[in-house]
């Protein structure tokens, strides 16, 4: 259900005024933009939890840093996919 909905939303977003779908550049921009949006949303909650954990125990700094950086790898991977395709 959600995959069909995402496909339909993508078709609506990528249409121009004539009803034709825009090129692959627009699809790539949409993919990277949505990946960046999702990474920012994930980093918001992970970052606040990591700072709270580090305030109580300084030994959790490395784990908090790794968990904060993990969502950003999604954006890097999306950029790699765009370059390869």
N, C-alpha and C positions, 0 to 999 in steps of 0.2 A: 504494500500500500504506500509506504513512505517513498520507495524508489520511484513508483509511478508518479507520485505527487512532485517529487524533485525533478523528474524529467519534464513534466508539464510546466512547472515554474521556469525551468531553464528555457523551454521553447518560447514561452511568453516573453521572458526577459531579453532573449536574443533576437526578437523580431524587430524589424524596422517599420517605418510608416507604410510601406507597401505590402507588408505581411511576409516578406521573405526573411529567412534567417540570415543573420550576419555571419561573417567569415569566422575562420578558426581563431583569429586573433582575439575576437570578443569572447569566445568560449574559454580561451586560455586566460584572459584577464579575469573572467568570472571565477574560474577555478582557483587561481592564485589569491584573488581577493577574498573568496569565501574561506580558503584555508587560513589566511592571515586573520580574518575575523574570528574564526574558531580558536586559533592559537591564542589570540588576545583574551578571549573569554575564559579559556582554560587557565592561562597564566594569572588572571585576576584572582581566582580562588586558590590556586596552588601557592601563589606568592604570599598571600595573606596568611595561609596556614603555615607556610614554611617560616615566615618571620615570627609567628607566635610560638612555634616549636623551638626556634633558635633562642627566643627570649627566655625560655625555661631551661634549655639544655644546649650549650654552645657546641657540643660534639655533633649535633645534627646539621651543622653548616654545610658540609659536603653533600649530604643527602638532599637537603633543601635546595641547594644550588642545582643539582642534577635534575631534580623533579621540576624545577622552574624552567630549565632550558629545554626539557623534552618536548613540550608542545611546539616550540619554535622550529624543531626539526621537521615538522609537518610542512611548514612554509618552504623550507629549503628543498625538501623532496618534491613539492609541487613545482617549484621553479626548475628543478632538474628535469622533471617530466615534460614541462612546457618546452624546454630547450631541446630535449631529445625528440619530441614529436614535432 
